Amino acid sequence: MVNPDNTYFQPTPKVIVADTVGAGDSFTAAFIAGLLRGKSIEESHAIAVRTSAFVCTQHGAMPVLPQNLIN
């Protein structure tokens, strides 16, 4: 993640991939949701990475997210 002031990096969790459909959309949605909830860019980025990694472990574009990703 890059903005005019900083560059942010989040390591990608190692997961067993079932389906990549929805990974990019879930990343974007989680990132924007974090920002809208007042989280920093770094926190929002971390949430987005974890969310998209989880989505890759599921089949289909809209799996039910576990509570730890919703909070």
All heavy atoms as TSV, in Angstrom:
chain	resi	resn	atom	element	x	y	z
A	1	MET	N	N	0.864	-1.142	0.000
A	1	MET	CA	C	0.000	0.000	0.000
A	1	MET	C	C	0.920	1.217	0.000
A	1	MET	O	O	1.848	1.285	0.798
A	1	MET	CB	C	-0.875	-0.067	1.249
A	1	MET	CG	C	-1.925	0.957	1.328
A	1	MET	SD	S	-3.259	0.760	0.151
A	1	MET	CE	C	-3.903	-0.855	0.513
A	2	VAL	N	N	0.644	2.173	-0.878
A	2	VAL	CA	C	1.480	3.369	-0.992
A	2	VAL	C	C	0.580	4.600	-0.998
A	2	VAL	O	O	-0.460	4.624	-1.655
A	2	VAL	CB	C	2.310	3.331	-2.301
A	2	VAL	CG1	C	3.129	4.587	-2.460
A	2	VAL	CG2	C	3.198	2.105	-2.338
A	3	ASN	N	N	0.984	5.604	-0.236
A	3	ASN	CA	C	0.340	6.908	-0.340
A	3	ASN	C	C	1.457	7.951	-0.401
A	3	ASN	O	O	2.626	7.592	-0.341
A	3	ASN	CB	C	-0.660	7.126	0.811
A	3	ASN	CG	C	-0.010	7.354	2.154
A	3	ASN	OD1	O	1.184	7.598	2.268
A	3	ASN	ND2	N	-0.806	7.263	3.212
A	4	PRO	N	N	1.152	9.213	-0.545
A	4	PRO	CA	C	2.225	10.210	-0.694
A	4	PRO	C	C	3.202	10.270	0.486
A	4	PRO	O	O	4.330	10.714	0.331
A	4	PRO	CB	C	1.461	11.528	-0.826
A	4	PRO	CG	C	0.134	11.153	-1.368
A	4	PRO	CD	C	-0.177	9.819	-0.745
A	5	ASP	N	N	2.766	9.808	1.662
A	5	ASP	CA	C	3.601	9.930	2.855
A	5	ASP	C	C	4.318	8.648	3.264
A	5	ASP	O	O	5.314	8.706	3.987
A	5	ASP	CB	C	2.751	10.396	4.044
A	5	ASP	CG	C	2.077	11.730	3.770
A	5	ASP	OD1	O	2.735	12.614	3.182
A	5	ASP	OD2	O	0.900	11.866	4.125
A	6	ASN	N	N	3.819	7.488	2.857
A	6	ASN	CA	C	4.345	6.231	3.365
A	6	ASN	C	C	4.167	5.085	2.384
A	6	ASN	O	O	3.353	5.163	1.457
A	6	ASN	CB	C	3.609	5.837	4.653
A	6	ASN	CG	C	4.388	6.157	5.893
A	6	ASN	OD1	O	5.596	5.959	5.930
A	6	ASN	ND2	N	3.696	6.656	6.906
A	7	THR	N	N	4.892	4.016	2.656
A	7	THR	CA	C	4.705	2.737	1.987
A	7	THR	C	C	4.433	1.715	3.081
A	7	THR	O	O	5.162	1.672	4.081
A	7	THR	CB	C	5.970	2.325	1.206
A	7	THR	OG1	O	6.211	3.318	0.203
A	7	THR	CG2	C	5.810	0.981	0.535
A	8	TYR	N	N	3.383	0.936	2.923
A	8	TYR	CA	C	2.992	-0.046	3.923
A	8	TYR	C	C	3.123	-1.442	3.333
A	8	TYR	O	O	2.810	-1.663	2.175
A	8	TYR	CB	C	1.534	0.165	4.349
A	8	TYR	CG	C	1.260	1.566	4.862
A	8	TYR	CD1	C	0.860	2.572	3.994
A	8	TYR	CD2	C	1.408	1.876	6.203
A	8	TYR	CE1	C	0.608	3.862	4.461
A	8	TYR	CE2	C	1.163	3.157	6.680
A	8	TYR	CZ	C	0.758	4.143	5.800
A	8	TYR	OH	O	0.520	5.399	6.264
A	9	PHE	N	N	3.569	-2.372	4.158
A	9	PHE	CA	C	3.691	-3.758	3.721
A	9	PHE	C	C	3.035	-4.652	4.756
A	9	PHE	O	O	3.202	-4.446	5.959
A	9	PHE	CB	C	5.163	-4.159	3.571
A	9	PHE	CG	C	5.337	-5.610	3.259
A	9	PHE	CD1	C	5.132	-6.086	1.971
A	9	PHE	CD2	C	5.663	-6.516	4.254
A	9	PHE	CE1	C	5.263	-7.431	1.685
A	9	PHE	CE2	C	5.803	-7.861	3.978
A	9	PHE	CZ	C	5.597	-8.318	2.695
A	10	GLN	N	N	2.301	-5.623	4.281
A	10	GLN	CA	C	1.715	-6.647	5.134
A	10	GLN	C	C	2.076	-7.996	4.539
A	10	GLN	O	O	1.822	-8.232	3.353
A	10	GLN	CB	C	0.186	-6.531	5.182
A	10	GLN	CG	C	-0.328	-5.358	5.948
A	10	GLN	CD	C	-0.070	-5.497	7.437
A	10	GLN	OE1	O	-0.126	-6.577	8.002
A	10	GLN	NE2	N	0.237	-4.381	8.060
A	11	PRO	N	N	2.666	-8.887	5.314
A	11	PRO	CA	C	2.944	-10.221	4.770
A	11	PRO	C	C	1.636	-10.945	4.484
A	11	PRO	O	O	0.659	-10.774	5.213
A	11	PRO	CB	C	3.735	-10.908	5.878
A	11	PRO	CG	C	3.428	-10.141	7.118
A	11	PRO	CD	C	3.093	-8.753	6.698
A	12	THR	N	N	1.615	-11.693	3.420
A	12	THR	CA	C	0.421	-12.449	3.057
A	12	THR	C	C	0.400	-13.764	3.826
A	12	THR	O	O	1.381	-14.496	3.809
A	12	THR	CB	C	0.419	-12.742	1.538
A	12	THR	OG1	O	0.494	-11.502	0.848
A	12	THR	CG2	C	-0.831	-13.484	1.119
A	13	PRO	N	N	-0.715	-14.048	4.511
A	13	PRO	CA	C	-0.793	-15.322	5.222
A	13	PRO	C	C	-0.684	-16.497	4.250
A	13	PRO	O	O	-1.187	-16.435	3.131
A	13	PRO	CB	C	-2.177	-15.305	5.869
A	13	PRO	CG	C	-2.573	-13.866	5.886
A	13	PRO	CD	C	-1.903	-13.233	4.701
A	14	LYS	N	N	-0.016	-17.542	4.664
A	14	LYS	CA	C	0.082	-18.757	3.848
A	14	LYS	C	C	-1.188	-19.562	4.083
A	14	LYS	O	O	-1.491	-19.927	5.220
A	14	LYS	CB	C	1.305	-19.570	4.265
A	14	LYS	CG	C	2.599	-18.784	4.204
A	14	LYS	CD	C	3.320	-19.017	2.915
A	14	LYS	CE	C	4.702	-18.404	2.929
A	14	LYS	NZ	N	4.787	-17.083	2.399
A	15	VAL	N	N	-1.941	-19.785	3.033
A	15	VAL	CA	C	-3.203	-20.529	3.134
A	15	VAL	C	C	-3.278	-21.563	2.025
A	15	VAL	O	O	-2.560	-21.472	1.026
A	15	VAL	CB	C	-4.430	-19.587	3.041
A	15	VAL	CG1	C	-4.449	-18.596	4.194
A	15	VAL	CG2	C	-4.475	-18.849	1.712
A	16	ILE	N	N	-4.151	-22.534	2.215
A	16	ILE	CA	C	-4.448	-23.494	1.154
A	16	ILE	C	C	-5.570	-22.883	0.321
A	16	ILE	O	O	-6.673	-22.659	0.819
A	16	ILE	CB	C	-4.848	-24.854	1.731
A	16	ILE	CG1	C	-3.669	-25.443	2.499
A	16	ILE	CG2	C	-5.303	-25.797	0.616
A	16	ILE	CD1	C	-3.985	-26.699	3.265
A	17	VAL	N	N	-5.274	-22.591	-0.924
A	17	VAL	CA	C	-6.217	-21.880	-1.785
A	17	VAL	C	C	-7.245	-22.845	-2.359
A	17	VAL	O	O	-6.897	-23.845	-2.973
A	17	VAL	CB	C	-5.472	-21.150	-2.924
A	17	VAL	CG1	C	-6.446	-20.501	-3.885
A	17	VAL	CG2	C	-4.515	-20.117	-2.344
A	18	ALA	N	N	-8.519	-22.496	-2.153
A	18	ALA	CA	C	-9.620	-23.253	-2.729
A	18	ALA	C	C	-10.177	-22.548	-3.956
A	18	ALA	O	O	-10.586	-23.186	-4.919
A	18	ALA	CB	C	-10.730	-23.453	-1.696
A	19	ASP	N	N	-10.190	-21.201	-3.919
A	19	ASP	CA	C	-10.816	-20.420	-4.986
A	19	ASP	C	C	-10.379	-18.969	-4.806
A	19	ASP	O	O	-10.463	-18.431	-3.709
A	19	ASP	CB	C	-12.337	-20.543	-4.848
A	19	ASP	CG	C	-13.119	-19.966	-6.004
A	19	ASP	OD1	O	-12.531	-19.266	-6.847
A	19	ASP	OD2	O	-14.342	-20.209	-6.061
A	20	THR	N	N	-9.918	-18.330	-5.853
A	20	THR	CA	C	-9.496	-16.928	-5.734
A	20	THR	C	C	-10.590	-15.932	-6.122
A	20	THR	O	O	-10.388	-14.728	-6.003
A	20	THR	CB	C	-8.248	-16.646	-6.604
A	20	THR	OG1	O	-8.553	-16.909	-7.972
A	20	THR	CG2	C	-7.071	-17.496	-6.151
A	21	VAL	N	N	-11.748	-16.429	-6.538
A	21	VAL	CA	C	-12.851	-15.540	-6.903
A	21	VAL	C	C	-13.274	-14.739	-5.669
A	21	VAL	O	O	-13.526	-15.299	-4.607
A	21	VAL	CB	C	-14.050	-16.332	-7.474
A	21	VAL	CG1	C	-15.251	-15.433	-7.670
A	21	VAL	CG2	C	-13.660	-17.004	-8.776
A	22	GLY	N	N	-13.304	-13.453	-5.796
A	22	GLY	CA	C	-13.726	-12.578	-4.709
A	22	GLY	C	C	-12.584	-12.052	-3.854
A	22	GLY	O	O	-12.802	-11.209	-2.988
A	23	ALA	N	N	-11.360	-12.531	-4.078
A	23	ALA	CA	C	-10.238	-12.105	-3.241
A	23	ALA	C	C	-9.977	-10.603	-3.359
A	23	ALA	O	O	-9.800	-9.914	-2.347
A	23	ALA	CB	C	-8.984	-12.889	-3.589
A	24	GLY	N	N	-9.940	-10.090	-4.555
A	24	GLY	CA	C	-9.684	-8.663	-4.752
A	24	GLY	C	C	-10.813	-7.793	-4.245
A	24	GLY	O	O	-10.575	-6.764	-3.596
A	25	ASP	N	N	-12.035	-8.213	-4.512
A	25	ASP	CA	C	-13.189	-7.450	-4.030
A	25	ASP	C	C	-13.242	-7.440	-2.507
A	25	ASP	O	O	-13.546	-6.415	-1.888
A	25	ASP	CB	C	-14.492	-8.018	-4.587
A	25	ASP	CG	C	-14.631	-7.799	-6.081
A	25	ASP	OD1	O	-14.030	-6.844	-6.607
A	25	ASP	OD2	O	-15.340	-8.587	-6.731
A	26	SER	N	N	-12.946	-8.589	-1.887
A	26	SER	CA	C	-12.979	-8.648	-0.422
A	26	SER	C	C	-11.865	-7.793	0.175
A	26	SER	O	O	-12.053	-7.166	1.215
A	26	SER	CB	C	-12.904	-10.094	0.072
A	26	SER	OG	O	-11.650	-10.671	-0.212
A	27	PHE	N	N	-10.709	-7.767	-0.477
A	27	PHE	CA	C	-9.611	-6.913	-0.014
A	27	PHE	C	C	-10.062	-5.456	-0.017
A	27	PHE	O	O	-9.916	-4.744	0.987
A	27	PHE	CB	C	-8.376	-7.089	-0.905
A	27	PHE	CG	C	-7.223	-6.227	-0.493
A	27	PHE	CD1	C	-6.234	-6.722	0.325
A	27	PHE	CD2	C	-7.139	-4.899	-0.920
A	27	PHE	CE1	C	-5.166	-5.917	0.723
A	27	PHE	CE2	C	-6.089	-4.092	-0.528
A	27	PHE	CZ	C	-5.101	-4.599	0.295
A	28	THR	N	N	-10.607	-5.022	-1.143
A	28	THR	CA	C	-11.033	-3.622	-1.277
A	28	THR	C	C	-12.121	-3.279	-0.273
A	28	THR	O	O	-12.063	-2.244	0.395
A	28	THR	CB	C	-11.511	-3.345	-2.713
A	28	THR	OG1	O	-10.439	-3.644	-3.614
A	28	THR	CG2	C	-11.945	-1.905	-2.884
A	29	ALA	N	N	-13.110	-4.159	-0.135
A	29	ALA	CA	C	-14.215	-3.906	0.793
A	29	ALA	C	C	-13.724	-3.831	2.235
A	29	ALA	O	O	-14.127	-2.928	2.989
A	29	ALA	CB	C	-15.270	-4.997	0.647
A	30	ALA	N	N	-12.854	-4.740	2.623
A	30	ALA	CA	C	-12.341	-4.736	4.000
A	30	ALA	C	C	-11.486	-3.501	4.262
A	30	ALA	O	O	-11.564	-2.900	5.342
A	30	ALA	CB	C	-11.548	-6.010	4.266
A	31	PHE	N	N	-10.682	-3.124	3.285
A	31	PHE	CA	C	-9.833	-1.944	3.439
A	31	PHE	C	C	-10.681	-0.686	3.615
A	31	PHE	O	O	-10.470	0.103	4.548
A	31	PHE	CB	C	-8.893	-1.796	2.244
A	31	PHE	CG	C	-7.953	-0.644	2.354
A	31	PHE	CD1	C	-6.874	-0.702	3.221
A	31	PHE	CD2	C	-8.137	0.502	1.608
A	31	PHE	CE1	C	-5.992	0.369	3.340
A	31	PHE	CE2	C	-7.266	1.578	1.712
A	31	PHE	CZ	C	-6.195	1.508	2.588
A	32	ILE	N	N	-11.642	-0.499	2.742
A	32	ILE	CA	C	-12.514	0.688	2.819
A	32	ILE	C	C	-13.339	0.670	4.098
A	32	ILE	O	O	-13.506	1.707	4.751
A	32	ILE	CB	C	-13.423	0.784	1.569
A	32	ILE	CG1	C	-12.584	0.968	0.305
A	32	ILE	CG2	C	-14.455	1.894	1.714
A	32	ILE	CD1	C	-11.690	2.183	0.290
A	33	ALA	N	N	-13.855	-0.495	4.488
A	33	ALA	CA	C	-14.625	-0.598	5.730
A	33	ALA	C	C	-13.770	-0.197	6.927
A	33	ALA	O	O	-14.242	0.503	7.833
A	33	ALA	CB	C	-15.170	-2.012	5.907
A	34	GLY	N	N	-12.517	-0.626	6.938
A	34	GLY	CA	C	-11.617	-0.239	8.029
A	34	GLY	C	C	-11.430	1.263	8.090
A	34	GLY	O	O	-11.502	1.870	9.167
A	35	LEU	N	N	-11.187	1.877	6.942
A	35	LEU	CA	C	-11.012	3.335	6.906
A	35	LEU	C	C	-12.278	4.059	7.374
A	35	LEU	O	O	-12.207	5.024	8.143
A	35	LEU	CB	C	-10.638	3.797	5.500
A	35	LEU	CG	C	-9.274	3.370	4.972
A	35	LEU	CD1	C	-9.085	3.871	3.542
A	35	LEU	CD2	C	-8.151	3.860	5.869
A	36	LEU	N	N	-13.433	3.577	6.912
A	36	LEU	CA	C	-14.696	4.216	7.294
A	36	LEU	C	C	-14.994	4.058	8.786
A	36	LEU	O	O	-15.723	4.873	9.360
A	36	LEU	CB	C	-15.851	3.647	6.467
A	36	LEU	CG	C	-15.849	4.033	4.989
A	36	LEU	CD1	C	-16.949	3.291	4.234
A	36	LEU	CD2	C	-16.001	5.541	4.823
A	37	ARG	N	N	-14.419	3.038	9.400
A	37	ARG	CA	C	-14.595	2.834	10.846
A	37	ARG	C	C	-13.528	3.561	11.657
A	37	ARG	O	O	-13.427	3.381	12.858
A	37	ARG	CB	C	-14.584	1.352	11.167
A	37	ARG	CG	C	-15.810	0.646	10.669
A	37	ARG	CD	C	-15.810	-0.799	11.047
A	37	ARG	NE	N	-17.081	-1.389	10.669
A	37	ARG	CZ	C	-17.275	-2.682	10.558
A	37	ARG	NH1	N	-16.292	-3.531	10.808
A	37	ARG	NH2	N	-18.452	-3.137	10.218
A	38	GLY	N	N	-12.706	4.357	10.988
A	38	GLY	CA	C	-11.725	5.161	11.685
A	38	GLY	C	C	-10.393	4.480	11.941
A	38	GLY	O	O	-9.553	5.011	12.668
A	39	LYS	N	N	-10.173	3.330	11.348
A	39	LYS	CA	C	-8.895	2.636	11.517
A	39	LYS	C	C	-7.839	3.301	10.613
A	39	LYS	O	O	-8.163	3.923	9.619
A	39	LYS	CB	C	-9.042	1.163	11.187
A	39	LYS	CG	C	-10.008	0.448	12.130
A	39	LYS	CD	C	-9.951	-1.030	11.977
A	39	LYS	CE	C	-10.911	-1.723	12.902
A	39	LYS	NZ	N	-10.658	-1.531	14.310
A	40	SER	N	N	-6.599	3.144	10.993
A	40	SER	CA	C	-5.502	3.715	10.210
A	40	SER	C	C	-5.338	2.945	8.901
A	40	SER	O	O	-5.894	1.849	8.728
A	40	SER	CB	C	-4.194	3.633	11.005
A	40	SER	OG	O	-3.787	2.271	11.130
A	41	ILE	N	N	-4.562	3.512	8.000
A	41	ILE	CA	C	-4.267	2.819	6.743
A	41	ILE	C	C	-3.594	1.485	7.037
A	41	ILE	O	O	-3.946	0.460	6.453
A	41	ILE	CB	C	-3.376	3.690	5.828
A	41	ILE	CG1	C	-4.166	4.883	5.311
A	41	ILE	CG2	C	-2.818	2.873	4.673
A	41	ILE	CD1	C	-3.346	5.890	4.532
A	42	GLU	N	N	-2.649	1.487	7.965
A	42	GLU	CA	C	-1.930	0.251	8.293
A	42	GLU	C	C	-2.863	-0.811	8.871
A	42	GLU	O	O	-2.813	-1.977	8.480
A	42	GLU	CB	C	-0.796	0.549	9.262
A	42	GLU	CG	C	0.147	-0.615	9.443
A	42	GLU	CD	C	1.398	-0.205	10.197
A	42	GLU	OE1	O	1.372	0.796	10.942
A	42	GLU	OE2	O	2.401	-0.909	10.032
A	43	GLU	N	N	-3.740	-0.418	9.788
A	43	GLU	CA	C	-4.699	-1.372	10.362
A	43	GLU	C	C	-5.666	-1.874	9.294
A	43	GLU	O	O	-5.967	-3.075	9.236
A	43	GLU	CB	C	-5.506	-0.715	11.481
A	43	GLU	CG	C	-4.754	-0.416	12.737
A	43	GLU	CD	C	-5.625	0.348	13.714
A	43	GLU	OE1	O	-6.033	1.485	13.387
A	43	GLU	OE2	O	-5.900	-0.190	14.803
A	44	SER	N	N	-6.164	-0.976	8.478
A	44	SER	CA	C	-7.102	-1.351	7.418
A	44	SER	C	C	-6.448	-2.293	6.418
A	44	SER	O	O	-7.073	-3.253	5.953
A	44	SER	CB	C	-7.615	-0.093	6.705
A	44	SER	OG	O	-8.301	0.736	7.612
A	45	HIS	N	N	-5.199	-2.040	6.105
A	45	HIS	CA	C	-4.451	-2.889	5.184
A	45	HIS	C	C	-4.310	-4.298	5.772
A	45	HIS	O	O	-4.515	-5.294	5.082
A	45	HIS	CB	C	-3.096	-2.254	4.920
A	45	HIS	CG	C	-2.282	-2.941	3.886
A	45	HIS	ND1	N	-0.930	-2.732	3.770
A	45	HIS	CD2	C	-2.586	-3.850	2.928
A	45	HIS	CE1	C	-0.451	-3.469	2.785
A	45	HIS	NE2	N	-1.443	-4.156	2.262
A	46	ALA	N	N	-3.977	-4.396	7.050
A	46	ALA	CA	C	-3.822	-5.694	7.710
A	46	ALA	C	C	-5.134	-6.476	7.692
A	46	ALA	O	O	-5.153	-7.685	7.411
A	46	ALA	CB	C	-3.333	-5.504	9.141
A	47	ILE	N	N	-6.233	-5.812	7.974
A	47	ILE	CA	C	-7.548	-6.453	7.946
A	47	ILE	C	C	-7.864	-6.936	6.538
A	47	ILE	O	O	-8.360	-8.045	6.339
A	47	ILE	CB	C	-8.642	-5.473	8.436
A	47	ILE	CG1	C	-8.450	-5.161	9.921
A	47	ILE	CG2	C	-10.035	-6.034	8.168
A	47	ILE	CD1	C	-9.232	-3.943	10.392
A	48	ALA	N	N	-7.571	-6.116	5.553
A	48	ALA	CA	C	-7.850	-6.458	4.161
A	48	ALA	C	C	-7.065	-7.690	3.717
A	48	ALA	O	O	-7.598	-8.573	3.043
A	48	ALA	CB	C	-7.540	-5.267	3.254
A	49	VAL	N	N	-5.809	-7.761	4.097
A	49	VAL	CA	C	-4.973	-8.911	3.728
A	49	VAL	C	C	-5.511	-10.189	4.368
A	49	VAL	O	O	-5.638	-11.228	3.713
A	49	VAL	CB	C	-3.498	-8.650	4.130
A	49	VAL	CG1	C	-2.670	-9.917	4.044
A	49	VAL	CG2	C	-2.908	-7.567	3.247
A	50	ARG	N	N	-5.843	-10.123	5.658
A	50	ARG	CA	C	-6.382	-11.314	6.341
A	50	ARG	C	C	-7.720	-11.738	5.737
A	50	ARG	O	O	-7.982	-12.932	5.569
A	50	ARG	CB	C	-6.536	-11.051	7.840
A	50	ARG	CG	C	-5.216	-10.971	8.572
A	50	ARG	CD	C	-5.383	-11.027	10.091
A	50	ARG	NE	N	-6.414	-10.148	10.618
A	50	ARG	CZ	C	-6.213	-8.899	11.031
A	50	ARG	NH1	N	-5.012	-8.362	10.949
A	50	ARG	NH2	N	-7.211	-8.193	11.515
A	51	THR	N	N	-8.562	-10.769	5.414
A	51	THR	CA	C	-9.869	-11.084	4.848
A	51	THR	C	C	-9.738	-11.739	3.480
A	51	THR	O	O	-10.366	-12.769	3.215
A	51	THR	CB	C	-10.740	-9.810	4.748
A	51	THR	OG1	O	-10.889	-9.263	6.065
A	51	THR	CG2	C	-12.102	-10.123	4.162
A	52	SER	N	N	-8.930	-11.173	2.609
A	52	SER	CA	C	-8.794	-11.752	1.271
A	52	SER	C	C	-8.118	-13.119	1.321
A	52	SER	O	O	-8.461	-14.015	0.549
A	52	SER	CB	C	-8.057	-10.806	0.325
A	52	SER	OG	O	-6.752	-10.555	0.776
A	53	ALA	N	N	-7.188	-13.314	2.252
A	53	ALA	CA	C	-6.574	-14.638	2.413
A	53	ALA	C	C	-7.623	-15.663	2.832
A	53	ALA	O	O	-7.659	-16.784	2.309
A	53	ALA	CB	C	-5.444	-14.581	3.430
A	54	PHE	N	N	-8.488	-15.289	3.773
A	54	PHE	CA	C	-9.559	-16.193	4.189
A	54	PHE	C	C	-10.463	-16.527	3.011
A	54	PHE	O	O	-10.812	-17.691	2.801
A	54	PHE	CB	C	-10.391	-15.600	5.335
A	54	PHE	CG	C	-11.616	-16.411	5.615
A	54	PHE	CD1	C	-11.520	-17.594	6.325
A	54	PHE	CD2	C	-12.856	-16.030	5.121
A	54	PHE	CE1	C	-12.645	-18.378	6.546
A	54	PHE	CE2	C	-13.981	-16.793	5.340
A	54	PHE	CZ	C	-13.886	-17.976	6.050
A	55	VAL	N	N	-10.868	-15.521	2.248
A	55	VAL	CA	C	-11.765	-15.748	1.109
A	55	VAL	C	C	-11.155	-16.747	0.130
A	55	VAL	O	O	-11.857	-17.584	-0.433
A	55	VAL	CB	C	-12.128	-14.406	0.425
A	55	VAL	CG1	C	-12.816	-14.618	-0.917
A	55	VAL	CG2	C	-13.011	-13.575	1.342
A	56	CYS	N	N	-9.851	-16.712	-0.034
A	56	CYS	CA	C	-9.175	-17.663	-0.934
A	56	CYS	C	C	-9.253	-19.106	-0.439
A	56	CYS	O	O	-9.088	-20.037	-1.220
A	56	CYS	CB	C	-7.707	-17.283	-1.115
A	56	CYS	SG	S	-7.472	-15.844	-2.170
A	57	THR	N	N	-9.519	-19.293	0.849
A	57	THR	CA	C	-9.615	-20.659	1.385
A	57	THR	C	C	-11.004	-21.252	1.211
A	57	THR	O	O	-11.225	-22.409	1.540
A	57	THR	CB	C	-9.250	-20.714	2.886
A	57	THR	OG1	O	-10.261	-20.052	3.653
A	57	THR	CG2	C	-7.879	-20.120	3.150
A	58	GLN	N	N	-11.937	-20.442	0.712
A	58	GLN	CA	C	-13.331	-20.872	0.580
A	58	GLN	C	C	-13.715	-20.971	-0.889
A	58	GLN	O	O	-13.081	-20.374	-1.745
A	58	GLN	CB	C	-14.248	-19.854	1.275
A	58	GLN	CG	C	-13.881	-19.567	2.709
A	58	GLN	CD	C	-13.968	-20.783	3.586
A	58	GLN	OE1	O	-15.018	-21.398	3.707
A	58	GLN	NE2	N	-12.842	-21.145	4.193
A	59	HIS	N	N	-14.783	-21.713	-1.147
A	59	HIS	CA	C	-15.311	-21.792	-2.512
A	59	HIS	C	C	-16.375	-20.714	-2.695
A	59	HIS	O	O	-17.204	-20.502	-1.819
A	59	HIS	CB	C	-15.912	-23.171	-2.789
A	59	HIS	CG	C	-14.871	-24.241	-2.863
A	59	HIS	ND1	N	-14.066	-24.416	-3.968
A	59	HIS	CD2	C	-14.474	-25.161	-1.966
A	59	HIS	CE1	C	-13.236	-25.403	-3.749
A	59	HIS	NE2	N	-13.458	-25.876	-2.530
A	60	GLY	N	N	-16.331	-20.024	-3.820
A	60	GLY	CA	C	-17.315	-18.996	-4.118
A	60	GLY	C	C	-16.832	-17.627	-3.695
A	60	GLY	O	O	-15.878	-17.475	-2.930
A	61	ALA	N	N	-17.518	-16.618	-4.211
A	61	ALA	CA	C	-17.068	-15.235	-4.025
A	61	ALA	C	C	-17.525	-14.611	-2.713
A	61	ALA	O	O	-16.996	-13.586	-2.315
A	61	ALA	CB	C	-17.562	-14.387	-5.187
A	62	MET	N	N	-18.520	-15.197	-2.031
A	62	MET	CA	C	-19.078	-14.541	-0.848
A	62	MET	C	C	-19.214	-15.509	0.321
A	62	MET	O	O	-20.323	-15.761	0.799
A	62	MET	CB	C	-20.424	-13.920	-1.199
A	62	MET	CG	C	-20.324	-12.792	-2.193
A	62	MET	SD	S	-21.887	-11.999	-2.577
A	62	MET	CE	C	-22.408	-11.409	-0.999
A	63	PRO	N	N	-18.113	-16.027	0.856
A	63	PRO	CA	C	-18.224	-16.918	2.005
A	63	PRO	C	C	-18.620	-16.135	3.258
A	63	PRO	O	O	-18.413	-14.918	3.345
A	63	PRO	CB	C	-16.819	-17.483	2.150
A	63	PRO	CG	C	-15.940	-16.414	1.622
A	63	PRO	CD	C	-16.725	-15.813	0.470
A	64	VAL	N	N	-19.195	-16.827	4.213
A	64	VAL	CA	C	-19.500	-16.204	5.505
A	64	VAL	C	C	-18.177	-15.999	6.230
A	64	VAL	O	O	-17.389	-16.931	6.390
A	64	VAL	CB	C	-20.446	-17.104	6.336
A	64	VAL	CG1	C	-20.673	-16.523	7.709
A	64	VAL	CG2	C	-21.766	-17.295	5.590
A	65	LEU	N	N	-17.932	-14.771	6.638
A	65	LEU	CA	C	-16.674	-14.451	7.317
A	65	LEU	C	C	-16.736	-14.866	8.780
A	65	LEU	O	O	-17.771	-14.706	9.429
A	65	LEU	CB	C	-16.378	-12.956	7.229
A	65	LEU	CG	C	-16.158	-12.378	5.839
A	65	LEU	CD1	C	-15.981	-10.865	5.912
A	65	LEU	CD2	C	-14.972	-13.020	5.166
A	66	PRO	N	N	-15.614	-15.356	9.317
A	66	PRO	CA	C	-15.582	-15.670	10.747
A	66	PRO	C	C	-15.650	-14.393	11.584
A	66	PRO	O	O	-15.261	-13.319	11.118
A	66	PRO	CB	C	-14.250	-16.401	10.925
A	66	PRO	CG	C	-13.419	-15.996	9.779
A	66	PRO	CD	C	-14.345	-15.653	8.656
A	67	GLN	N	N	-16.116	-14.512	12.795
A	67	GLN	CA	C	-16.332	-13.344	13.672
A	67	GLN	C	C	-15.058	-12.529	13.869
A	67	GLN	O	O	-15.116	-11.311	13.928
A	67	GLN	CB	C	-16.876	-13.796	15.024
A	67	GLN	CG	C	-17.481	-12.679	15.831
A	67	GLN	CD	C	-18.673	-12.020	15.151
A	67	GLN	OE1	O	-19.505	-12.692	14.570
A	67	GLN	NE2	N	-18.758	-10.711	15.230
A	68	ASN	N	N	-13.887	-13.183	13.922
A	68	ASN	CA	C	-12.645	-12.433	14.157
A	68	ASN	C	C	-12.305	-11.486	13.002
A	68	ASN	O	O	-11.590	-10.521	13.186
A	68	ASN	CB	C	-11.464	-13.362	14.448
A	68	ASN	CG	C	-11.081	-14.200	13.249
A	68	ASN	OD1	O	-11.926	-14.703	12.513
A	68	ASN	ND2	N	-9.795	-14.393	13.059
A	69	LEU	N	N	-12.831	-11.723	11.820
A	69	LEU	CA	C	-12.613	-10.798	10.695
A	69	LEU	C	C	-13.688	-9.715	10.652
A	69	LEU	O	O	-13.462	-8.646	10.106
A	69	LEU	CB	C	-12.578	-11.550	9.366
A	69	LEU	CG	C	-11.369	-12.440	9.152
A	69	LEU	CD1	C	-11.502	-13.197	7.836
A	69	LEU	CD2	C	-10.087	-11.638	9.174
A	70	ILE	N	N	-14.819	-9.991	11.228
A	70	ILE	CA	C	-15.904	-9.015	11.229
A	70	ILE	C	C	-15.654	-7.931	12.268
A	70	ILE	O	O	-15.932	-6.763	12.044
A	70	ILE	CB	C	-17.265	-9.699	11.472
A	70	ILE	CG1	C	-17.577	-10.628	10.302
A	70	ILE	CG2	C	-18.375	-8.683	11.685
A	70	ILE	CD1	C	-18.759	-11.521	10.508
A	71	ASN	N	N	-15.117	-8.317	13.396
A	71	ASN	CA	C	-14.853	-7.342	14.469
A	71	ASN	C	C	-13.731	-6.450	14.053
A	71	ASN	O	O	-13.460	-5.446	14.473
A	71	ASN	CB	C	-14.532	-8.044	15.787
A	71	ASN	CG	C	-15.736	-8.805	16.290
A	71	ASN	OD1	O	-16.869	-8.484	15.974
A	71	ASN	ND2	N	-15.483	-9.803	17.104
